[in-house]
Amino acid sequence: MTPADPGLYDGVVTHVRHAPHRHRLRYRMFMLLLDIDRLDETVAGLKRLSRNRFNWFSFHDRDHLPKDAGKDADLRGFIDGHMRAAGLSPDGGPVQLLCMPRMLGYVFNPLSVWFCWRRTGELAAVL
């Protein structure tokens, strides 16, 4: 297994509830897969996706950091700290974040998944 290419991934969400009343939903959605060390490179040249500023779609670092994180907090330090707290040693391998972008400034991020890879290409952790 190796890291997937950063980009826009689309899919389908389904949900079925059988009790107390039968309910079912199905809708299409998309998420961004971003390499946190290449964020600026990824959004460079894209007219409708920006980092840390308003646009049709935008990625804001602070949406994925603790509310009390200081101005100098960064995504790499945040995730490396979580890995160390779990007894894992980050080695500087790629870290990818699967998440929803802001849309016209509004945040709705029901799920964020961090894929932490070793430099050797093996998956070290999923948060």
C-alpha positions in Angstrom: 0.0 0.0 0.0 1.3 3.5 -0.8 -0.2 7.0 -0.5 -2.8 7.9 -3.0 -2.5 11.0 -5.2 -3.8 14.2 -3.6 -7.0 15.3 -5.2 -10.7 15.5 -5.2 -12.4 12.1 -4.6 -16.1 11.6 -5.1 -18.4 8.9 -3.6 -21.8 8.0 -2.3 -23.1 8.1 1.3 -25.9 5.7 2.2 -27.7 5.3 5.5 -30.6 2.9 6.4 -32.5 2.9 9.7 -35.0 0.1 10.4 -36.4 1.2 13.7 -38.4 2.9 15.1 -39.3 4.0 11.5 -37.7 2.9 8.3 -35.6 5.6 6.8 -33.1 5.5 4.0 -30.9 8.1 2.3 -28.3 8.1 -0.4 -26.4 11.1 -1.8 -23.3 11.9 -3.7 -20.5 13.7 -2.1 -16.8 14.6 -2.5 -13.8 15.1 -0.2 -10.3 16.4 -0.6 -7.3 14.2 -0.1 -4.4 16.6 0.8 -0.7 16.0 1.6 -0.2 18.4 4.5 3.4 19.1 3.5 2.3 20.1 -0.1 -0.8 22.2 0.6 0.5 25.4 -1.1 1.7 23.4 -4.1 -1.6 21.6 -4.4 -3.7 24.8 -4.4 -1.3 26.9 -6.6 -2.9 27.7 -9.9 -6.4 26.5 -8.9 -8.8 29.4 -9.2 -11.6 28.0 -6.9 -9.6 26.4 -4.1 -7.5 28.4 -1.7 -5.6 27.9 1.5 -6.5 30.0 4.6 -8.5 32.5 2.7 -12.0 32.9 1.3 -12.9 31.2 -2.0 -15.5 29.0 -3.5 -13.7 26.2 -1.8 -11.0 26.6 0.8 -8.9 24.7 3.2 -8.2 26.4 6.5 -5.5 24.9 8.8 -7.4 26.1 11.9 -10.4 23.9 11.0 -8.2 20.9 11.7 -6.3 22.1 14.8 -7.5 22.2 18.4 -9.5 25.4 19.2 -6.9 26.5 21.7 -3.9 26.0 19.3 -1.7 29.1 19.2 -0.9 31.2 16.1 2.3 29.1 15.5 0.6 25.7 15.6 1.0 23.7 12.4 -0.6 20.6 11.0 2.6 18.5 10.9 3.4 19.3 14.6 -0.2 18.5 15.6 -0.3 15.1 14.0 3.3 14.2 15.0 2.3 15.0 18.6 -0.6 12.6 18.3 1.6 9.9 16.9 4.1 10.3 19.8 1.3 10.3 22.3 0.2 6.9 20.9 3.7 5.5 21.2 4.6 5.8 17.5 7.7 7.5 16.1 6.9 9.8 13.2 9.7 9.6 10.6 8.8 12.5 8.4 6.8 10.4 5.9 3.8 11.8 4.1 0.7 12.7 6.1 -2.5 12.9 4.1 -5.8 14.4 5.3 -9.1 13.3 3.8 -11.6 16.1 4.6 -14.3 18.4 3.3 -13.2 21.9 2.2 -15.1 25.0 3.3 -17.6 26.0 0.7 -18.2 29.7 0.3 -16.7 30.2 3.8 -19.0 27.7 5.5 -17.5 24.8 7.5 -19.1 21.4 7.5 -16.6 18.6 8.2 -18.4 15.5 9.4 -15.2 13.4 9.1 -11.5 14.0 8.8 -9.2 11.1 8.4 -5.4 11.4 8.7 -3.3 8.8 7.0 0.3 8.8 8.4 2.8 7.0 6.2 6.4 5.9 6.8 9.1 7.0 4.4 9.2 3.4 3.3 5.7 3.7 2.0 4.0 1.6 4.7 1.0 3.0 6.6 2.0 3.9 10.1 -1.3 5.2 11.5 -4.8 6.3 10.7 -6.4 8.9 13.0 
